[in-house]
Structure formats: C-alpha cells, structure tokens
Amino acid sequence: MDDFTSALYLGLHNPADKVQPWRQLTTGVPAALRERAADRWLAKEVARMQGLEKGVIAPSSLHLFWDVMSMLGAKDLVLADDKVYQIARWGLERAACHGAKVIYFKHHDAKSLQLQLQRHQPSRSSSVLVVSDGWCPHCGKAAPLPAYLAAVRKHKGLLLLDDTQAFGVLGKAPSGSMPYGEGGGGLLQWFGLSGPDIITICSLAKGFGVPLAVLSGSATWLKGFLRQSETRLHCSPVSAAHVHAAQYALAENRRAGAMLRQKLLQHVLFFKAAVSRAGFTSRGSFFPVQTLSRNRAISGQALYQLLSENGIRALLLEPHSSQEALVGFCLSAAHTTAQLKRVAECLFHTKNSVLQTV
C-alpha cells in the first residue's frame, strides 16, 4: 500500500545501524538533577538553527507546554490562535487552571489579535503571552508572525511559537526557485525574525524523524524555566536512543538536507500538477502537506474510502475552514514518482466513474 500519512517530510528514518550506539538507555536520574553533555549539545544546536540563544530538550512537546503554561498566574494574559494544535490547547487549559486569562483570536488574523489586546488591556504588572502554531497544514500558510511579534512587542510580551511543522523543512533566505529556504531552521529563519521575546517549541518528530522536543529562547528566559520546570523533576529524561538519533538526523541535514528539500519540492510540484490534470485541486502551496479541495461530485469520506480500496493510504482531515472532512496527503522526499502517479491515476478514474453515475 502507498502510504501518504507519515510526516517524515525529509524521508529520514534514522536506522539503528546508522545511529551511534549507547551503553545505557537512560540515566534513571531526572534531567533537573543531571543532564548528559549530548543532551545539552543537541538543545544548543537546535536553538542555533533557529537563531535563538539557548535550548533545553524534553521527551515531547506536551512536557514543554505543560511546564511553560505552569509558569503563568492570575495576573497573566494569554492570547492564542483559535486553531492552535491540540497539544498547545492542553497547555492552555493548564494555564487557565493556574488562573491566567486565556483568550482566543481568529486564526491567522493579526487584526483580531490586536483587537483582543486592546479589549483586555493588560496591566503593567501582568505578562502577555501570544501562542501560535507556525505553519498551518490545513490552510497551507504560515502564521503572520511578523505582525504577531509587532503586537507582542507593543505590550512587552512574549511570542510562543510551535514550529514543529516547519522545522527541518523551511529555513533562511527563501527564493522563487527554493521557497523552503536553506538550512531547515524553521519559520523564524524563513521570516528573518529573532529576539529575546521569542520562545519556540519544536518537536523533531516530523522533519527529522525523532520523537523528542526542544524549547528554545533567550538564556535569561530559559534560566527561569529551568528553575520552575516540573516535568524535568518528576518525569523521565529523554533516552540516549532518541538523543543519538537526533544527532544523526542533524548530521544528515548538514550533509544532504539541501538535496532532500530540493527533492521534496519536486515531489510537491509534480503532485500538484498531476492531481490537477486528474480534475482535482490540491491546496497547500509548496508545503509537503497537500489537501484536496472540496469536490461537489464526491465527499471527502467517500474519496478517502475509494483511495484506501485502491491501495492508497491518505489522511481524512477533520473540518477546518470547510464544513466537511477533506482528504490530505503527507508527501516526503522518500516517495517515488510512481507512487505520486498512482494517486493521480486513482483520482482520475474515481472522478470519471462518479461523473458516469450522475
């Protein structure tokens, strides 16, 4: 079966025979008490790729959102994009439990954010935190981060960005011929943004294929985080297997990342052209998550089922801006042209069959 459900966009599988072996899987000691040099190196390298000062690793994004939101209190104001990913939303619930005021603004709408800031008028004694995902795979667009950051700076707040989707794919100096940019450092590099008022949470589980996460920001802010982190004290640390896999993935990015991103872009452009010839429209811009626009002749649920019956595993995405589920595809550098062609051929035959029955 041709699988288009994996978010390993660069096709990095980090095989065991390539990853550096380890003598001990875990220290058995909380990260707050002891952290390996390899852990610190990895966190610093991920932060450097994003243009940020310092980083710290964790087993998952959920651990980091839990801790960051636990730092907030009754005087604090949190404004979040209303389509923010579910893991961030769990963190926001934690912030609300601590007494913080959590307000949602319209998806990718900087004016809505500004309006909510004006409406709630944070006091001088309160801190302001704006929370957003970086790239929305449903919309195929980046959040308007420059405008968000301008609003944050007006109120001397912080921007918390979940850059999991873009990290490894997007980078600095995007161009018409290479819209992904260079290096894979994520949306901050893509937009050319930096500053001590930005913090990021990035899982490496997508672009780099390693299920661990890194929190990055200024050294001063991270110092406060390390003092207050609960999961670093009460949860197991990241295993040596995950850290070594991440080291291998970052080395592969330095060695072959540019080639992999070029190959990925070629696959995206080929896919969009092929499904267009088959009579469908694929939205998602140049990003590797492509979603078929609503087709009046066949529902997303029915199309998903037909693809599955023909040996193509796709995504059935929950309603986002539309009122019904849509079919999506995660493309990667590891896919073949033959696999992409089979999707287009299946779509073409499906549409013709539906039209003949109408």
C-alpha positions, -999 to 999 in steps of 0.1 A, spaced: 0 0 0 13 35 -8 14 54 24 8 92 25 1 96 62 37 99 76 50 134 85 87 123 80 89 150 53 127 146 46 124 109 45 148 105 74 143 71 91 173 71 114 181 34 111 196 16 141 227 6 121 235 43 113 228 58 148 256 59 173 251 30 198 246 37 235 259 20 266 230 30 288 195 38 275 186 61 304 204 75 334 174 69 357 180 104 370 156 134 364 170 159 339 167 186 366 194 167 386 217 155 359 219 161 322 243 145 297 266 166 276 250 152 245 216 165 257 230 200 262 247 199 228 215 189 210 194 216 227 220 242 218 223 231 182 185 232 176 184 267 192 213 278 170 195 266 139 165 288 148 187 318 155 179 316 193 203 317 222 196 286 243 176 254 243 166 225 265 153 191 254 123 172 266 106 139 258 77 156 240 60 189 232 34 181 258 61 181 285 72 216 274 37 231 270 28 217 305 58 234 321 57 267 302 20 272 309 25 262 346 47 293 349 17 316 344 -5 330 371 -36 351 378 -22 384 366 -11 370 332 -29 373 298 -25 345 272 -38 351 237 -39 320 214 -48 314 178 -82 297 178 -69 268 156 -39 261 177 -29 225 178 -44 203 204 -12 197 225 -8 235 228 -45 237 238 -39 212 266 -12 235 278 -36 265 277 -60 246 299 -32 242 324 -26 280 323 -63 286 329 -62 262 359 -34 284 373 -56 315 370 -43 330 338 -68 347 315 -68 327 282 -83 345 252 -85 332 216 -82 353 185 -92 344 149 -69 321 130 -40 338 112 -56 372 119 -32 398 133 -60 424 135 -81 401 157 -51 397 180 -46 434 182 -83 439 189 -82 414 218 -51 431 232 -70 464 231 -101 449 246 -84 433 276 -57 460 281 -31 441 301 -18 460 331 18 468 338 20 441 364 8 414 341 27 395 315 14 389 279 20 356 260 8 351 224 7 314 214 5 303 178 14 274 155 39 283 128 27 266 97 -9 256 93 -10 224 71 -48 228 67 -45 263 52 -11 258 35 1 291 50 24 304 76 10 324 105 16 361 101 45 360 126 59 395 119 26 411 127 21 389 158 56 399 170 49 436 165 18 433 186 37 414 213 65 440 214 40 468 218 29 452 251 64 440 261 52 404 259 64 371 246 56 351 214 55 313 219 57 296 186 51 259 180 73 254 149 71 216 147 57 215 111 82 239 96 114 228 115 136 208 91 116 219 60 117 258 60 148 279 66 165 312 58 166 331 25 136 316 7 135 323 -30 113 316 -60 134 286 -70 136 273 -35 107 285 -14 118 263 15 149 284 20 181 270 34 192 250 65 158 238 78 159 262 108 122 268 107 99 298 103 119 323 124 148 319 99 123 319 70 108 352 81 142 366 94 129 371 129 148 370 162 149 384 196 147 377 233 109 380 233 105 348 212 104 313 225 97 282 204 87 246 210 98 222 182 92 185 180 118 168 159 93 140 151 84 154 117 112 168 96 139 150 114 120 118 124 129 118 161 102 119 188 117 145 212 112 182 216 133 213 222 123 245 239 144 275 227 147 311 237 169 336 254 193 325 281 176 347 307 142 333 300 154 297 299 171 302 332 137 309 348 122 280 330 148 256 344 141 268 379 104 262 376 101 231 353 80 203 369 84 176 342 123 178 344 120 169 380 91 144 380 94 127 346 120 105 330 146 123 308 150 119 271 166 85 263 201 81 248 185 64 218 165 95 210 193 119 215 217 98 193 190 95 166 186 133 167 224 138 164 224 116 134 194 134 118 210 168 122 242 155 107 223 142 78 206 176 75 241 192 73 253 167 47 222 162 25 195 185 37 196 208 7 193 179 -17 164 163 3 145 196 4 150 200 -34 137 165 -39 108 172 -16 99 204 -35 100 185 -68 76 159 -54 52 186 -42 52 204 -76 48 171 -95 19 160 -72 0 193 -76 3 192 -114 -7 155 -116 -38 158 -95 -48 190 -114 -47 170 -146 -69 144 -129 -95 171 -123 -88 179 -86 -73 210 -69 -46 205 -43 -41 233 -18 -11 236 5 11 259 -15 46 244 -17 44 226 17 45 188 18 10 185 33 -14 188 4 -52 188 8 -77 182 -19 -102 209 -22 -139 201 -17 -154 183 -48 -191 185 -53 -192 152 -70 -178 131 -42 -175 136 -4 -141 135 13 -152 105 33 -162 86 1 -130 96 -17 -109 85 12 -125 51 12 -120 47 -26 -84 56 -23 -79 30 5 -96 3 -16 -71 11 -43 -41 7 -21 -35 44 -12 -34 53 24 -43 91 28 -54 113 56 -90 122 64 -87 156 79 -113 170 103 -131 201 92 -110 233 95 -122 261 73 -146 239 55 -177 222 68 -167 186 59 -137 164 62 -112 166 34 -86 142 20 -50 151 26 -15 137 17 18 140 35 45 140 9 81 132 15 115 131 -2 113 93 1 82 89 -21 87 78 -57 73 94 -89 55 61 -95 36 65 -62 26 100 -70 14 90 -104 -7 62 -89 -26 88 -67 -33 109 -98 -45 79 -118 -68 68 -90 -83 103 -87 -88 105 -124 -106 71 -126 -126 79 -95 -138 112 -109 -148 97 -142 -167 69 -125 -186 94 -104 -195 115 -134 -207 85 -153 -231 76 -125 -245 112 -122 
